[in-house]
Every structure is written in C-alpha cells, then in structure tokens.
Amino acid sequence: MQLKYHMVTIEDLVPENHFLRKLEAALDLSFVYEETAHLYSRRYGRAPIDPVVMVKYLLLGFLYGIPSERQIEVRCADSNAFRWYLGIDLDERVPDHSTISQLRRRKPAFRKVFRRLFEEVVRQCVEKGLVKGE
C-alpha cells in the first residue's frame, strides 16, 4: 500500500456556508476575557484553557443538543467543524471534559461567571437570529 500525502488545513475542511462559520462571524466573545480575568493566575499553575474556548465548547453542546461535557469532547475530537470553531488544529488535543466539568461544577466563582457568560452568548445568538431562544 502506497501512502499519499495531502496538504490540507482545517480551514479547507469546513464548508464556507457552515453554520459555525456564521456563528463565529456573528458573535462577539471579546467580553469573555474581561469577565474572567480575575479568575486566572498568571504566576501559578499550568497554562489554562482559553476562557473563550470553554464558552464555545459549552455553546457547541447547547446548540447541538449534546448533554454532557464527555460527549462534547468526543464530538470535538472527530468533527473538523467543531475543531475549527474552537481554534484547535488537526494535530492538537481538544480540551478534556473533566477539566471543564470540574471548573463548571466545583468552583462557585467559575460557575457564576459561566452562567453570566453563557446567558450573554445565548442573548447574542437570539438577537442575531441564530437560535430561537427556546
């Protein structure tokens, strides 16, 4: 069997008219960094998961009816469109479900902020006609 090499990027693998491209263009998630800045230490611990990636990760679960962080991780790992939306290249690992789950469930400060962030993101989605808000 002869191996073939292809020069392809994740950008090439997501159709131009894909819903997630429209979502990326429509949503302004810059507010997430300001809202979460107080929750991160720049001097201690390992590098954090980008807070915008965490919001997008949970938003994918909401929009696609994926009920758990574990299942979101699996879908992100095998969906080029999900990877593209999260900004995760083909050779990179997707965020671990347990990290996001622990932050969301076990840390009260994170839980409150995530709720506010998620409500704002859903509000923007409804405002732009991307979801019905039901």
Protein Blocks (a to p, Z undefined) as FASTA:
>chain_A
ZZddddddfklmpcfklmklmmmmmpccklmmmmmmmmpcfkgccddddfklmmmmmmmm
mmnopabfklmmmmmmmmmklmmmnopafkbccddfklmmmmmmmmmklmmmmmmmmmmm
mmmmmmnopagoZZ
